[in-house]
């Protein structure tokens, strides 16, 4: 199983989802975002790269993509409580 899929399933279970529901939601979400190949639980190249990232690296990557100006990754501060990265 791809690491990104296992992590999302674990997060969904922690929020109270049943095992089968967590797997279904995680699979559909990651397929929609392009991290898993359509109709499978096999990682795409993007999904494999994101699966190797730490939660902080993924949060910084999300923040950089949504920013109008591209900042250097070291310009961001990561909060593990909120799983968000903000500019310093």
Phi and psi in radians as a Rosetta constraint file:
Dihedral C 1 N 2 CA 2 C 2 CIRCULARHARMONIC -1.105 0.35
Dihedral N 2 CA 2 C 2 N 3 CIRCULARHARMONIC 2.507 0.35
Dihedral C 2 N 3 CA 3 C 3 CIRCULARHARMONIC -1.072 0.35
Dihedral N 3 CA 3 C 3 N 4 CIRCULARHARMONIC -0.655 0.35
Dihedral C 3 N 4 CA 4 C 4 CIRCULARHARMONIC -1.156 0.35
Dihedral N 4 CA 4 C 4 N 5 CIRCULARHARMONIC -0.595 0.35
Dihedral C 4 N 5 CA 5 C 5 CIRCULARHARMONIC -1.201 0.35
Dihedral N 5 CA 5 C 5 N 6 CIRCULARHARMONIC -0.807 0.35
Dihedral C 5 N 6 CA 6 C 6 CIRCULARHARMONIC -1.074 0.35
Dihedral N 6 CA 6 C 6 N 7 CIRCULARHARMONIC -0.689 0.35
Dihedral C 6 N 7 CA 7 C 7 CIRCULARHARMONIC -1.165 0.35
Dihedral N 7 CA 7 C 7 N 8 CIRCULARHARMONIC -0.740 0.35
Dihedral C 7 N 8 CA 8 C 8 CIRCULARHARMONIC -1.161 0.35
Dihedral N 8 CA 8 C 8 N 9 CIRCULARHARMONIC -0.695 0.35
Dihedral C 8 N 9 CA 9 C 9 CIRCULARHARMONIC -1.072 0.35
Dihedral N 9 CA 9 C 9 N 10 CIRCULARHARMONIC -0.762 0.35
Dihedral C 9 N 10 CA 10 C 10 CIRCULARHARMONIC -1.062 0.35
Dihedral N 10 CA 10 C 10 N 11 CIRCULARHARMONIC -0.726 0.35
Dihedral C 10 N 11 CA 11 C 11 CIRCULARHARMONIC -1.134 0.35
Dihedral N 11 CA 11 C 11 N 12 CIRCULARHARMONIC -0.747 0.35
Dihedral C 11 N 12 CA 12 C 12 CIRCULARHARMONIC -1.144 0.35
Dihedral N 12 CA 12 C 12 N 13 CIRCULARHARMONIC -0.689 0.35
Dihedral C 12 N 13 CA 13 C 13 CIRCULARHARMONIC -1.115 0.35
Dihedral N 13 CA 13 C 13 N 14 CIRCULARHARMONIC -0.665 0.35
Dihedral C 13 N 14 CA 14 C 14 CIRCULARHARMONIC -1.128 0.35
Dihedral N 14 CA 14 C 14 N 15 CIRCULARHARMONIC -0.458 0.35
Dihedral C 14 N 15 CA 15 C 15 CIRCULARHARMONIC -1.495 0.35
Dihedral N 15 CA 15 C 15 N 16 CIRCULARHARMONIC 0.023 0.35
Dihedral C 15 N 16 CA 16 C 16 CIRCULARHARMONIC 1.790 0.35
Dihedral N 16 CA 16 C 16 N 17 CIRCULARHARMONIC 0.108 0.35
Dihedral C 16 N 17 CA 17 C 17 CIRCULARHARMONIC -1.304 0.35
Dihedral N 17 CA 17 C 17 N 18 CIRCULARHARMONIC 2.601 0.35
Dihedral C 17 N 18 CA 18 C 18 CIRCULARHARMONIC -1.235 0.35
Dihedral N 18 CA 18 C 18 N 19 CIRCULARHARMONIC 2.894 0.35
Dihedral C 18 N 19 CA 19 C 19 CIRCULARHARMONIC -1.036 0.35
Dihedral N 19 CA 19 C 19 N 20 CIRCULARHARMONIC -0.890 0.35
Dihedral C 19 N 20 CA 20 C 20 CIRCULARHARMONIC -1.168 0.35
Dihedral N 20 CA 20 C 20 N 21 CIRCULARHARMONIC -0.661 0.35
Dihedral C 20 N 21 CA 21 C 21 CIRCULARHARMONIC -1.144 0.35
Dihedral N 21 CA 21 C 21 N 22 CIRCULARHARMONIC -0.740 0.35
Dihedral C 21 N 22 CA 22 C 22 CIRCULARHARMONIC -1.074 0.35
Dihedral N 22 CA 22 C 22 N 23 CIRCULARHARMONIC -0.765 0.35
Dihedral C 22 N 23 CA 23 C 23 CIRCULARHARMONIC -1.123 0.35
Dihedral N 23 CA 23 C 23 N 24 CIRCULARHARMONIC -0.728 0.35
Dihedral C 23 N 24 CA 24 C 24 CIRCULARHARMONIC -1.152 0.35
Dihedral N 24 CA 24 C 24 N 25 CIRCULARHARMONIC -0.796 0.35
Dihedral C 24 N 25 CA 25 C 25 CIRCULARHARMONIC -1.116 0.35
Dihedral N 25 CA 25 C 25 N 26 CIRCULARHARMONIC -0.813 0.35
Dihedral C 25 N 26 CA 26 C 26 CIRCULARHARMONIC -1.096 0.35
Dihedral N 26 CA 26 C 26 N 27 CIRCULARHARMONIC -0.775 0.35
Dihedral C 26 N 27 CA 27 C 27 CIRCULARHARMONIC -1.093 0.35
Dihedral N 27 CA 27 C 27 N 28 CIRCULARHARMONIC -0.828 0.35
Dihedral C 27 N 28 CA 28 C 28 CIRCULARHARMONIC -1.116 0.35
Dihedral N 28 CA 28 C 28 N 29 CIRCULARHARMONIC -0.742 0.35
Dihedral C 28 N 29 CA 29 C 29 CIRCULARHARMONIC -1.129 0.35
Dihedral N 29 CA 29 C 29 N 30 CIRCULARHARMONIC -0.785 0.35
Dihedral C 29 N 30 CA 30 C 30 CIRCULARHARMONIC -1.262 0.35
Dihedral N 30 CA 30 C 30 N 31 CIRCULARHARMONIC -0.529 0.35
Dihedral C 30 N 31 CA 31 C 31 CIRCULARHARMONIC -1.187 0.35
Dihedral N 31 CA 31 C 31 N 32 CIRCULARHARMONIC -0.708 0.35
Dihedral C 31 N 32 CA 32 C 32 CIRCULARHARMONIC -1.128 0.35
Dihedral N 32 CA 32 C 32 N 33 CIRCULARHARMONIC -0.632 0.35
Dihedral C 32 N 33 CA 33 C 33 CIRCULARHARMONIC -1.465 0.35
Dihedral N 33 CA 33 C 33 N 34 CIRCULARHARMONIC -0.123 0.35
Dihedral C 33 N 34 CA 34 C 34 CIRCULARHARMONIC 1.564 0.35
Dihedral N 34 CA 34 C 34 N 35 CIRCULARHARMONIC 0.202 0.35
Dihedral C 34 N 35 CA 35 C 35 CIRCULARHARMONIC -1.491 0.35
Dihedral N 35 CA 35 C 35 N 36 CIRCULARHARMONIC -0.407 0.35
Dihedral C 35 N 36 CA 36 C 36 CIRCULARHARMONIC -2.143 0.35
Dihedral N 36 CA 36 C 36 N 37 CIRCULARHARMONIC 2.605 0.35
Dihedral C 36 N 37 CA 37 C 37 CIRCULARHARMONIC -1.194 0.35
Dihedral N 37 CA 37 C 37 N 38 CIRCULARHARMONIC 2.507 0.35
Dihedral C 37 N 38 CA 38 C 38 CIRCULARHARMONIC -1.004 0.35
Dihedral N 38 CA 38 C 38 N 39 CIRCULARHARMONIC 2.304 0.35
Dihedral C 38 N 39 CA 39 C 39 CIRCULARHARMONIC 1.355 0.35
Dihedral N 39 CA 39 C 39 N 40 CIRCULARHARMONIC 0.075 0.35
Dihedral C 39 N 40 CA 40 C 40 CIRCULARHARMONIC -2.370 0.35
Dihedral N 40 CA 40 C 40 N 41 CIRCULARHARMONIC 3.094 0.35
Dihedral C 40 N 41 CA 41 C 41 CIRCULARHARMONIC -1.951 0.35
Dihedral N 41 CA 41 C 41 N 42 CIRCULARHARMONIC 0.456 0.35
Dihedral C 41 N 42 CA 42 C 42 CIRCULARHARMONIC -1.642 0.35
Dihedral N 42 CA 42 C 42 N 43 CIRCULARHARMONIC 2.324 0.35
Dihedral C 42 N 43 CA 43 C 43 CIRCULARHARMONIC -1.274 0.35
Dihedral N 43 CA 43 C 43 N 44 CIRCULARHARMONIC 2.507 0.35
Dihedral C 43 N 44 CA 44 C 44 CIRCULARHARMONIC -1.457 0.35
Dihedral N 44 CA 44 C 44 N 45 CIRCULARHARMONIC 3.106 0.35
Dihedral C 44 N 45 CA 45 C 45 CIRCULARHARMONIC -1.060 0.35
Dihedral N 45 CA 45 C 45 N 46 CIRCULARHARMONIC -0.725 0.35
Dihedral C 45 N 46 CA 46 C 46 CIRCULARHARMONIC -1.085 0.35
Dihedral N 46 CA 46 C 46 N 47 CIRCULARHARMONIC -0.778 0.35
Dihedral C 46 N 47 CA 47 C 47 CIRCULARHARMONIC -1.123 0.35
Dihedral N 47 CA 47 C 47 N 48 CIRCULARHARMONIC -0.645 0.35
Dihedral C 47 N 48 CA 48 C 48 CIRCULARHARMONIC -1.161 0.35
Dihedral N 48 CA 48 C 48 N 49 CIRCULARHARMONIC -0.729 0.35
Dihedral C 48 N 49 CA 49 C 49 CIRCULARHARMONIC -1.108 0.35
Dihedral N 49 CA 49 C 49 N 50 CIRCULARHARMONIC -0.808 0.35
Dihedral C 49 N 50 CA 50 C 50 CIRCULARHARMONIC -1.204 0.35
Dihedral N 50 CA 50 C 50 N 51 CIRCULARHARMONIC -0.515 0.35
Dihedral C 50 N 51 CA 51 C 51 CIRCULARHARMONIC -1.188 0.35
Dihedral N 51 CA 51 C 51 N 52 CIRCULARHARMONIC -0.469 0.35
Dihedral C 51 N 52 CA 52 C 52 CIRCULARHARMONIC -1.463 0.35
Dihedral N 52 CA 52 C 52 N 53 CIRCULARHARMONIC -0.223 0.35
Dihedral C 52 N 53 CA 53 C 53 CIRCULARHARMONIC -1.354 0.35
Dihedral N 53 CA 53 C 53 N 54 CIRCULARHARMONIC 2.681 0.35
Dihedral C 53 N 54 CA 54 C 54 CIRCULARHARMONIC -1.398 0.35
Dihedral N 54 CA 54 C 54 N 55 CIRCULARHARMONIC 2.877 0.35
Dihedral C 54 N 55 CA 55 C 55 CIRCULARHARMONIC -0.997 0.35
Dihedral N 55 CA 55 C 55 N 56 CIRCULARHARMONIC -0.655 0.35
Dihedral C 55 N 56 CA 56 C 56 CIRCULARHARMONIC -1.130 0.35
Dihedral N 56 CA 56 C 56 N 57 CIRCULARHARMONIC -0.743 0.35
Dihedral C 56 N 57 CA 57 C 57 CIRCULARHARMONIC -1.123 0.35
Dihedral N 57 CA 57 C 57 N 58 CIRCULARHARMONIC -0.700 0.35
Dihedral C 57 N 58 CA 58 C 58 CIRCULARHARMONIC -1.145 0.35
Dihedral N 58 CA 58 C 58 N 59 CIRCULARHARMONIC -0.715 0.35
Dihedral C 58 N 59 CA 59 C 59 CIRCULARHARMONIC -1.111 0.35
Dihedral N 59 CA 59 C 59 N 60 CIRCULARHARMONIC -0.742 0.35
Dihedral C 59 N 60 CA 60 C 60 CIRCULARHARMONIC -1.139 0.35
Dihedral N 60 CA 60 C 60 N 61 CIRCULARHARMONIC -0.707 0.35
Dihedral C 60 N 61 CA 61 C 61 CIRCULARHARMONIC -1.078 0.35
Dihedral N 61 CA 61 C 61 N 62 CIRCULARHARMONIC -0.763 0.35
Dihedral C 61 N 62 CA 62 C 62 CIRCULARHARMONIC -1.085 0.35
Dihedral N 62 CA 62 C 62 N 63 CIRCULARHARMONIC -0.775 0.35
Dihedral C 62 N 63 CA 63 C 63 CIRCULARHARMONIC -1.117 0.35
Dihedral N 63 CA 63 C 63 N 64 CIRCULARHARMONIC -0.716 0.35
Dihedral C 63 N 64 CA 64 C 64 CIRCULARHARMONIC -1.136 0.35
Dihedral N 64 CA 64 C 64 N 65 CIRCULARHARMONIC -0.676 0.35
Dihedral C 64 N 65 CA 65 C 65 CIRCULARHARMONIC -1.180 0.35
Dihedral N 65 CA 65 C 65 N 66 CIRCULARHARMONIC -0.595 0.35
Dihedral C 65 N 66 CA 66 C 66 CIRCULARHARMONIC -1.513 0.35
Dihedral N 66 CA 66 C 66 N 67 CIRCULARHARMONIC -0.182 0.35
Dihedral C 66 N 67 CA 67 C 67 CIRCULARHARMONIC -1.352 0.35
Dihedral N 67 CA 67 C 67 N 68 CIRCULARHARMONIC 2.494 0.35
Dihedral C 67 N 68 CA 68 C 68 CIRCULARHARMONIC -1.219 0.35
Dihedral N 68 CA 68 C 68 N 69 CIRCULARHARMONIC -0.703 0.35
Dihedral C 68 N 69 CA 69 C 69 CIRCULARHARMONIC -1.792 0.35
Dihedral N 69 CA 69 C 69 N 70 CIRCULARHARMONIC 2.423 0.35
Dihedral C 69 N 70 CA 70 C 70 CIRCULARHARMONIC -1.462 0.35
Dihedral N 70 CA 70 C 70 N 71 CIRCULARHARMONIC 2.079 0.35
Dihedral C 70 N 71 CA 71 C 71 CIRCULARHARMONIC -1.837 0.35
Dihedral N 71 CA 71 C 71 N 72 CIRCULARHARMONIC 2.810 0.35
Dihedral C 71 N 72 CA 72 C 72 CIRCULARHARMONIC -1.260 0.35
Dihedral N 72 CA 72 C 72 N 73 CIRCULARHARMONIC 2.530 0.35
Dihedral C 72 N 73 CA 73 C 73 CIRCULARHARMONIC -0.965 0.35
Dihedral N 73 CA 73 C 73 N 74 CIRCULARHARMONIC -0.517 0.35
Dihedral C 73 N 74 CA 74 C 74 CIRCULARHARMONIC -1.286 0.35
Dihedral N 74 CA 74 C 74 N 75 CIRCULARHARMONIC -0.154 0.35
Dihedral C 74 N 75 CA 75 C 75 CIRCULARHARMONIC -1.389 0.35
Dihedral N 75 CA 75 C 75 N 76 CIRCULARHARMONIC -0.098 0.35
Dihedral C 75 N 76 CA 76 C 76 CIRCULARHARMONIC -1.857 0.35
Dihedral N 76 CA 76 C 76 N 77 CIRCULARHARMONIC 2.637 0.35
Dihedral C 76 N 77 CA 77 C 77 CIRCULARHARMONIC -2.050 0.35
Dihedral N 77 CA 77 C 77 N 78 CIRCULARHARMONIC 2.312 0.35
Dihedral C 77 N 78 CA 78 C 78 CIRCULARHARMONIC -1.763 0.35
Dihedral N 78 CA 78 C 78 N 79 CIRCULARHARMONIC 2.373 0.35
Dihedral C 78 N 79 CA 79 C 79 CIRCULARHARMONIC -1.960 0.35
Dihedral N 79 CA 79 C 79 N 80 CIRCULARHARMONIC 2.038 0.35
Dihedral C 79 N 80 CA 80 C 80 CIRCULARHARMONIC -1.259 0.35
Dihedral N 80 CA 80 C 80 N 81 CIRCULARHARMONIC -0.394 0.35
Dihedral C 80 N 81 CA 81 C 81 CIRCULARHARMONIC -1.176 0.35
Dihedral N 81 CA 81 C 81 N 82 CIRCULARHARMONIC -0.689 0.35
Dihedral C 81 N 82 CA 82 C 82 CIRCULARHARMONIC -1.831 0.35
Dihedral N 82 CA 82 C 82 N 83 CIRCULARHARMONIC -0.162 0.35
Dihedral C 82 N 83 CA 83 C 83 CIRCULARHARMONIC 1.002 0.35
Dihedral N 83 CA 83 C 83 N 84 CIRCULARHARMONIC 0.693 0.35
Dihedral C 83 N 84 CA 84 C 84 CIRCULARHARMONIC -2.192 0.35
Dihedral N 84 CA 84 C 84 N 85 CIRCULARHARMONIC 2.672 0.35
Dihedral C 84 N 85 CA 85 C 85 CIRCULARHARMONIC -2.038 0.35
Dihedral N 85 CA 85 C 85 N 86 CIRCULARHARMONIC 2.326 0.35
Dihedral C 85 N 86 CA 86 C 86 CIRCULARHARMONIC -2.234 0.35
Dihedral N 86 CA 86 C 86 N 87 CIRCULARHARMONIC 2.767 0.35
Dihedral C 86 N 87 CA 87 C 87 CIRCULARHARMONIC -1.173 0.35
Dihedral N 87 CA 87 C 87 N 88 CIRCULARHARMONIC 2.492 0.35
